Each structure stands twice: as structure tokens, then as C-alpha cells.
Amino acid sequence: MKIHVEKLDKICIQPQLLLWMFSIHHHFIFYKIL
């Protein structure tokens, strides 16, 4: 049961991490253009 919860946690955290990484990358490109 605990393993299942950990897996769900990882699935929930991954999209947020990807979004966070994308936003940082997007800002970096934006600053480079400016």
C-alpha cells in the first residue's frame, strides 16, 4: 500500500516538475531575447 502511495506521489509531482522546468527554460529564452 505504501509503495502504491509513493508511486502516486511521483506521478503527481512529475507534471509539476516538468511545468517548473519548462517555465524556467521559457524565462531563460525570454531573457536571452531581451
N, C-alpha and C positions, 0 to 999 in steps of 0.2 A: 504493500500500500504506500509506504513512504517513497519507494522508488518511482511509483506512478505520479505522485505529487511533485517530485523533483523534475520529472520529465515534463509535466505540465508547466511548471515554473520556467523551465528552459524555453519552452515553446512560446510562453507569454513574454519572456524577456528578449528573445531574439529579434522579433519585429521592431521593438523599441530601440534596440541597439543598432539595427540596420537603419532605422529612421534617423537616429542620432548621428551615425557615421555619415549618412547622406547629407544631412543638414550642415555638418562641419565641412564636408567636401564642397558643397554648394557655396557656402560662405567663402571658402578659400578661393574658389574660382572667381567669385564676385569681387573679392579684394584684389585679385590679380588683374582683373579687367580695369578696375579703378586705379 
